[in-house]
Amino acid sequence: MKTKTLDDLFYALLQDVYYAEKQLLKTLPKLAKESTHAELERAFTDHHKETKHQLERLEEVFEKIDRPAKGKKCEAILGIIEEGKEVIEEADAGDVLDAGLIASAQAAEHYEIARYGTLCAWAKQLGRDDVAMLLHETLEEEKAADERLTWIAKGSVNQAALAA
Amino acid sequence: MKTKTLDDLFYALLQDVYYAEKQLLKTLPKLAKESTHAELERAFTDHHKETKHQLERLEEVFEKIDRPAKGKKCEAILGIIEEGKEVIEEADAGDVLDAGLIASAQAAEHYEIARYGTLCAWAKQLGRDDVAMLLHETLEEEKAADERLTWIAKGSVNQAALAA
């Protein structure tokens, strides 16, 4: 499909993020299951719930712009998830793996932070402050999820991984 | 290879980022070439130069930790670059494509921000403040490159893309 307008570009990226969130919805329970630290497991479980709401919010955006809610294969998130799988394969369960899981999840968070940041800016430019507001809510949740992981890494997991 | 220690994890991620930077070194001139806005072209050209220094800095880190400088295939950056290629294929040259190029480059920047953030934290935990300092320099450059792109997008490109 040709992308001729900012509207087209916005819709294409929205589909990319919709696909990415669906992939993460499937991946987060696996990360929770692999975690040794209870607070890390909780962070992944909480973010899994949050991701469900974020998908609903995206569906609301599709509705508001009157375009069908569908996903578009996102090679970036597939690559990030693939790297996460490698980390799980290469490390035994425990503190070192936990440190690796955090790193993988933060790569995913940053992908989303970049994408929602762009979508917010484009929505505003398109005069759709209502849509921008919805996307901004998710953007703030992704930033908070990223900071929570940093906090867990620096607060306990990295030190435990060093001692492992 | 089994990742048994935080040292192993650090070295594996260092190789991932080294590979990613090499891919971006090849990609940035293409983004510059596709750009219509002069300030965007300049931002890509400047970041290309910066990426060369960042690769040298990574080689310095490999030397400091006494491990061979080599890359490890990074599926994430390949996915991000692949999506950037799709944007170029789907949009005609001009303001809309410029907006898409910025979005792609910011996805790459955020990938690097996530990775260098993790590497810095791990280097500090490993007691290698000298290494952390080097990685932190690059982290700050990546953040600045990302902000510069935001500034160009919001300052001129998005508006031009809307009018296109």
Interface residues (C-beta under 8 A of the other chain):
Chain A: M1 K2 T3 K4 T5 L6 D8 L9 A12 L13 D16 C74 E75 A76 I77 L78 G79 I80 E82 E83 V87 E90 A91 D92 V96 A99 G100 I102 A103 Q106 A107 E109 H110 Y111 I113 A114 R115 G117 T118 A121 W122 Q125 L126 T150 A153 K154 N158 Q159 A161 L162 A164
Chain B: M1 K2 T3 K4 T5 L6 D8 L9 A12 L13 D16 C74 E75 A76 I77 L78 G79 I80 E82 E83 V87 E90 A91 D92 V96 A99 G100 I102 A103 Q106 A107 E109 H110 Y111 I113 A114 R115 G117 T118 A121 W122 Q125 L126 T150 A153 K154 N158 Q159 A161 L162 A164
